[in-house]
Amino acid sequence: MVILLGIPQPVQHFFAPVVRHLSRPLRTALPAMVLALLLAPHRRCLKTLAGIVLGCRVHASTISRRLRNAAWRTRDWFVDLFDRCLVDVVRYERSRAPGRRLTRSWMAVIDTTYHSTHAEQMENVILMSRRRDPNRRNTRQHAFVMGLLITASGMRLALPRRSYYTLEYCARYGRRYRSPVQLAAAMLQELCLPDDIDLTVVFESAFDANVIHRVCRERGFRSVFPLDPNRTLSTGAAVEAAGWRGHKVVAWTRSWAREEFTLLTLQYANEDHVFLRRRHGDNRRRAKTLRRYAIAARQATVSNLGTCRVVASYKENPGVQLVPGQFADWWAYHRGPVVYRKHARTLPQRWHSKVLACTDATATARQVVEWYEVRWQIELFFRELKSRLQFGCYVLQKFAAVERYLDLVLMGFLLLERERLRAQQEAGPPQERGGEPWVQARTTDGLRALEALCQQWNVELLERRLRTAHGRRCLLRELRAMVPAHVA
């Protein structure tokens, strides 16, 4: 796909608040760079990016210089675009319930993503050993702590990224070292939301740390996460855990009676987070969306966490073929021993056990399970980021260039979400279960819509130029000045 003679008007309007205060070279290059990253083919290289926008043809080395240029403050620009998109989403959701001040439930999912490479010249790489597989090569990875803000209407806004810097990189460039947990806490601390937003933060057990829990308590956020098997019950006053003080929480849940558990069946027709999951029309069949759980909940005081709702859940994986010694009933797994090390789980299990904790002690077991299910959306976001948006295609030596490259890709993701919001505003309120295509649209659908928008812009521009002889002469003069030789 090639953009002819300029940037479409909706894209210009999206970047206008940011580029208004920039110099002319930056103001011209930023929208073109983001469009090139979005519309580049699967085999992405600097030459491809340099020539994807016909109206902004440059030399391939220019792209590399822009990524290394300190004047390209891409993270600040992304934060500005994120804040403006957040204001637009809040205004849209409030307009759907005029005259009423309702509390809307939003969710934030936090996780770490990695980009692996075998190159030794790249900066700020984490050496990952081959572990227990002697045939596996050592890899070097860049790590980024990222978050996904999911609103009540299903909008997905990528939070400003946080890069993990190794001790060697911090010593070389005079940066302060912070762990991924500290980076996630800083991300939540800087998140500014309106007062009518009830935020639930979901993360994996790797982020189960005091610094994150302290930020959530100060900000009034509810957090949902799986408990580490080594977590213990508090030595203080515990609810429904008398006699187990100081014992491990996961082992305590194994003592719960079978009568406390209930079978929960979730599917597209009865789940509460239809708009948050944004299932595609082809992914709404009962066989695809059916999930079965055995769940039970108690209130307890966990060490260094306080009073919370503890939920023991077993999720069925019907695709696993049973082997001798395995059972199809979840109760057999509940009575089994607790596995404290992940590498000890050698065989796939029919029922996966997980003990969840929710800092809101009034939450029900079903609410906690459904909240935690939304955590998978950030895994889908990482897949779209690395495959459809091709974040994993970079080969850059300087880590500052890698950060700018990621910021530009995330700007493109915000652009797709902003265009989706515009389609929602034009189409009117959605159905109860969100069956419209523009409600279910994900990154792939957004890229197709963007290509159609660019194609429409090309046709309209050519139609205007071809109406008069002067327009045709100007068009030919501009096309001759933008020959592909300027790219090589």
SULDACOR-V487975 format. One record per helix or strand of 3 or more residues. SS is the DSSP state (hx for helix, st for strand). FROM is the first residue (numbers start at 0). TO is the last residue. Records with the same first field share a line. If there is no record, write none. Layout:
SS=FROM-TO  FROM-TO
This chain:
hx=8-18  23-38  45-50  53-55  59-67  73-94  166-172  179-188  204-206  209-218  248-252  257-259  273-276  280-282  285-288  329-333  341-343  364-372  375-387  390-392  398-426  436-439  442-464  468-479  483-485
st=103-116  125-127  138-149  155-157  196-202  221-225  261-265  290-301  305-315  350-357
